[in-house]
Amino acid sequence: MKKEENSLYKFESLSDFHQVFGLQKPLHPMVSFIDINEIKKLPEDFPKAMVMNFYKISYKTGLCGQAKYGQNYYDFGEGGLVFTSPNQIFESPSGNSASGFLLLIHPDFFLTYSLAKKIKEYGFFSYAVNEALHLSDKEKETILSIFNIIDEELKSRIDDFSQDVIIAQIELLLNYCNRFYKRQFITRKAINNDLLQKLEEILDNYFNNSSSIQQGIPTVQLLADKLNMSSSYLSDMLRSITGQNAQQHIQIKLIEKAKEKLSTTNLSISEIAYELGFEHSQSFSRLFKSKSGICPLKFRQSFN
């Protein structure tokens, strides 16, 4: 464990994590399964902000409870999963408000396995805590059954097959979570459609108020911040609704605004590119042609 100058605690190993939270030594140096109820409460002056160089998958009951949207309830109240990738800041998992489990995995555990690369493709490791995966009863049973297999494997004698078995279970867990998040996007369809409408309004205001001239092309992070969500969750949510991620959505809006200016104004191609936030008109022309199949000038000529 290392204390940073800004009171950020950095855990370099699973053993450090166990020691700080008053747990017995981990059964494996690179994988640990922890019952949250066994975590000791930290002193009041202990920093809440922490960072570690391993993956953390948290199942907590205290994250849940139904949320109401209009006259309908969405999300299940049987438990929630939160995912943290190495070097992400998180808050102390201790406290009396939740029970559940933690699965900690050092990235080196995946070396020589395909999951070492594939795990970076699971976008939910970049989601915020308020974008947790809420589980139904059946989904909860599935997740806990996998946790149980991992726990039993860690408690058994380590042999030549232990790593293969545990990694297979972790990959199965992540694939189920991928499926369950897709279900969550569906069950949140009403609220997600409202977010899509709000996103359209943000982009319209951005271009109409000439923010693009001052700040350039809007970024995914800018939109995510205005919607109070992580950029990864925004892209995955949009993909579930429209089939396009956030970056593609921005590009579609850019082309839409460009076509409007090309067909209704006498602005030059360079002036339009500037108003849309491009530093170079060539970049604008390339994007326009790649998305429209025709260059801006020929598009304009088609109206004359």
KARANOR-V549432 format. One record per backbone hydrogen bond with DSSP energy under -1.0 kcal/mol. NH is the residue of the N-H (numbers start at 1). CO is the residue of the C=O. If there is no record, write none. Layout:
nh=NH co=CO
nh=NH co=CO
//
This chain:
nh=2 co=10
nh=4 co=8
nh=7 co=4
nh=9 co=49
nh=10 co=2
nh=11 co=51
nh=17 co=13
nh=18 co=14
nh=19 co=15
nh=20 co=16
nh=21 co=17
nh=22 co=19
nh=23 co=18
nh=32 co=104
nh=34 co=102
nh=36 co=100
nh=38 co=35
nh=39 co=36
nh=40 co=21
nh=46 co=43
nh=50 co=90
nh=51 co=9
nh=53 co=11
nh=55 co=105
nh=56 co=84
nh=57 co=103
nh=58 co=82
nh=59 co=101
nh=60 co=80
nh=61 co=99
nh=64 co=61
nh=67 co=74
nh=69 co=72
nh=72 co=69
nh=74 co=67
nh=78 co=135
nh=80 co=60
nh=81 co=133
nh=82 co=58
nh=84 co=56
nh=87 co=52
nh=88 co=85
nh=90 co=50
nh=101 co=59
nh=102 co=34
nh=103 co=57
nh=104 co=32
nh=105 co=55
nh=106 co=30
nh=109 co=106
nh=110 co=107
nh=111 co=108
nh=113 co=110
nh=116 co=113
nh=117 co=114
nh=118 co=114
nh=119 co=115
nh=120 co=117
nh=121 co=118
nh=122 co=119
nh=123 co=121
nh=125 co=122
nh=126 co=123
nh=127 co=124
nh=131 co=128
nh=132 co=129
nh=133 co=81
nh=135 co=79
nh=140 co=136
nh=141 co=137
nh=142 co=138
nh=143 co=139
nh=144 co=140
nh=145 co=141
nh=146 co=142
nh=147 co=143
nh=148 co=144
nh=149 co=145
nh=150 co=146
nh=151 co=147
nh=152 co=148
nh=153 co=149
nh=154 co=150
nh=155 co=151
nh=156 co=152
nh=165 co=161
nh=166 co=162
nh=167 co=163
nh=168 co=164
nh=169 co=165
nh=170 co=166
nh=171 co=167
nh=172 co=168
nh=173 co=169
nh=174 co=170
nh=175 co=171
nh=176 co=172
nh=177 co=173
nh=178 co=174
nh=179 co=175
nh=180 co=176
nh=181 co=177
nh=182 co=178
nh=183 co=179
nh=184 co=180
nh=185 co=181
nh=186 co=182
nh=187 co=183
nh=188 co=184
nh=189 co=186
nh=192 co=188
nh=193 co=189
nh=194 co=190
nh=195 co=191
nh=196 co=192
nh=197 co=193
nh=198 co=194
nh=199 co=195
nh=200 co=196
nh=201 co=197
nh=202 co=198
nh=203 co=199
nh=204 co=200
nh=205 co=201
nh=206 co=202
nh=207 co=203
nh=208 co=204
nh=209 co=205
nh=210 co=207
nh=211 co=206
nh=214 co=210
nh=215 co=211
nh=216 co=212
nh=223 co=219
nh=224 co=220
nh=225 co=221
nh=226 co=222
nh=227 co=223
nh=229 co=224
nh=234 co=230
nh=235 co=231
nh=236 co=232
nh=237 co=233
nh=238 co=234
nh=239 co=235
nh=240 co=236
nh=241 co=237
nh=242 co=238
nh=249 co=245
nh=250 co=246
nh=251 co=247
nh=252 co=248
nh=253 co=249
nh=254 co=250
nh=255 co=251
nh=256 co=252
nh=257 co=253
nh=258 co=254
nh=259 co=255
nh=260 co=256
nh=261 co=257
nh=262 co=258
nh=263 co=259
nh=264 co=260
nh=265 co=261
nh=272 co=268
nh=273 co=269
nh=274 co=270
nh=275 co=271
nh=276 co=272
nh=277 co=274
nh=278 co=273
nh=284 co=280
nh=285 co=281
nh=286 co=282
nh=287 co=283
nh=288 co=284
nh=289 co=285
nh=290 co=286
nh=291 co=287
nh=292 co=288
nh=293 co=289
nh=299 co=295
nh=300 co=296
nh=301 co=297
nh=302 co=298
nh=303 co=300
nh=304 co=301
//
